[in-house]
Amino acid sequence: MKEQRRSWANLYAWQLTRSGDAPLFRQIYRQIRSAILSQSLRPGTKLPSTRQLASQLKVSRSAVVSAYEQLLAEGYATGKIGSGSYVSSDLPEPVEGQGARRPAKTAARSVATETPLSGDFVDVTVQGEERPFNLGRTLVDIRTMELWRRTSARVFRALGHDHFGYSDPRGLPRLRKAICDYLRAARAVRCEPEQIVVTSGTQHALDLIIRVLRQSDMQAWIEDPGYSLTRQALIAAGVKARPIAVDGQGIDVGAGISSAPRARAVFVTPSHQFPTGVVLAMARRLELLSWARENKAWIVEDDYASEFRYGGRALASLQGLDDSERVIYVGTLNKALFPGLRLGYAVVPPALSKAFVTARYLVDRQPSSLAQAVVADFIEEGHFAGHIRRMRLQYKDQRDVLVAALRQRLGGEITVDPPDQGMHLVAYLRRGRSDVAIERAAGDRGVIVRAMSRMYAAAPKRSALVMGFSGYPRRMIAPAVARLAKVFA
Ligand SMILES: Cc1ncc(COP(=O)(O)O)c(C=O)c1O
């Protein structure tokens, strides 16, 4: 026989007072009725069997049977004693003075107080839509899907005690070693496995970094234009985010020194500036490292999507150039694999290690060991490298198809160059067109383009469309560009 699914009513904290005046059956009846009226037990919920409830309450079965008979007679329950009783979906009108207590929605709303986070400065709409050209989406091909399934199934089959308890807040040693080996080889990061802290992704790492570095009146440089979630995380934590202009060489370090020489930190995307795609020039890298060393400031290097390099000369990580251990390197597996994974990592300089691990422990103790075990196997068995190789080819192809379609359909309206890295491109608008107006009109036609002008804080804005190409197979690209072209017409 199929096993019956347990109902919440089995777990309900039923209580009786034996010294009370009311007979036991009446107390049971009242308790259940009041749980039904207050909607603690929802319509359709299966009530415990009379035998079960009698044993749970340590009363005779006949007391429970009498209570259930009364509930059935009054319409609070339906079904049959012996074969299952349920909370009725068609409840009787409450008798005067015994009205159903509805959840106090309006009260909850009025109690909510204003906090820096209650404004709508962050757009929390889910980015998961299928509509091109959303940013940050990835593709998972059949091969990766199959390997992922197989690896997960094996990890889940071998489920042992190590997965049931608390584990190292920095992450599984095996995964940290695998990440460390990968970063040394692929990004010339100087690291030891002890410095790796597994996070749920870049956003989590940024949060931890801000907690660790935060001081009263703290200032931090951010790139302008830049990644809004870095800026917003800083603002939400009460840090003064000082926007520093980005030019063709990356963040203007000289401008940063003039405007906020005492900043405690700088948040940069040196290998592929977000959103412009500019690579931070070597002279600027050295200037930034030297400023950080002299001012005891910290550099946060967000190396997002560096796995997807399509050409040109890749510069190694900024962290790898740093002799003074002032760089906190941040990477994500949510782009290299897929955003739903929620795993990433930070490479933490030894001086910050204790504080960083403490912050991690206080926020959420540790990452899920099961997901980590799957990723560790995936990397160790070479599937990660294989996935990156295949996706690099696929994303490059999608990039080229998008550039060709944009040039063909909108050559007179935009200027676009294929980026050497990453998952998005920037199409600059000619003729003084408003990117915000195009973003809106394209959205109405089911095409997502992000207005670059909205990614600036203080620097002179450039009008451009930021478009993600990684998440969309080539067959979707040309039709979407055709729809976008209609907006320009
Ligand atoms: C600049 C930048 N860094 C990092 C990420 C990845 O963030 P997460 O790992 O939190 O998904 C993104 C994603 O869009 C990004 O644009």
Ligand as a Chemical Component Dictionary entry (heavy atoms), coordinates in Angstrom:
data_LIG
# 
_chem_comp.id                   LIG 
_chem_comp.type                 NON-POLYMER 
_chem_comp.pdbx_formal_charge   0 
_chem_comp.three_letter_code    LIG 
# 
loop_
_chem_comp_atom.comp_id 
_chem_comp_atom.atom_id 
_chem_comp_atom.alt_atom_id 
_chem_comp_atom.type_symbol 
_chem_comp_atom.charge 
_chem_comp_atom.model_Cartn_x 
_chem_comp_atom.model_Cartn_y 
_chem_comp_atom.model_Cartn_z 
_chem_comp_atom.pdbx_ordinal 
LIG C1 C1 C 0 30.322 42.310 -12.410 1  
LIG C2 C2 C 0 29.731 41.004 -11.962 2  
LIG N1 N1 N 0 30.347 40.307 -11.003 3  
LIG C3 C3 C 0 29.838 39.123 -10.560 4  
LIG C4 C4 C 0 28.691 38.594 -11.071 5  
LIG C5 C5 C 0 28.201 37.246 -10.554 6  
LIG O1 O1 O 0 27.510 37.350 -9.401  7  
LIG P1 P1 P 0 26.983 36.080 -8.560  8  
LIG O2 O2 O 0 28.123 35.129 -8.380  9  
LIG O3 O3 O 0 26.551 36.690 -7.273  10 
LIG O4 O4 O 0 25.871 35.462 -9.343  11 
LIG C6 C6 C 0 28.007 39.298 -12.044 12 
LIG C7 C7 C 0 26.732 38.761 -12.533 13 
LIG O5 O5 O 0 25.993 39.321 -13.284 14 
LIG C8 C8 C 0 28.546 40.509 -12.519 15 
LIG O6 O6 O 0 27.942 41.194 -13.494 16 
# 
loop_
_chem_comp_bond.comp_id 
_chem_comp_bond.atom_id_1 
_chem_comp_bond.atom_id_2 
_chem_comp_bond.value_order 
_chem_comp_bond.pdbx_ordinal 
LIG C1 C2 SING 1  
LIG C2 N1 SING 2  
LIG C2 C8 DOUB 3  
LIG N1 C3 DOUB 4  
LIG C3 C4 SING 5  
LIG C4 C5 SING 6  
LIG C4 C6 DOUB 7  
LIG C5 O1 SING 8  
LIG O1 P1 SING 9  
LIG P1 O2 DOUB 10 
LIG P1 O3 SING 11 
LIG P1 O4 SING 12 
LIG C6 C7 SING 13 
LIG C6 C8 SING 14 
LIG C7 O5 DOUB 15 
LIG C8 O6 SING 16 
# 
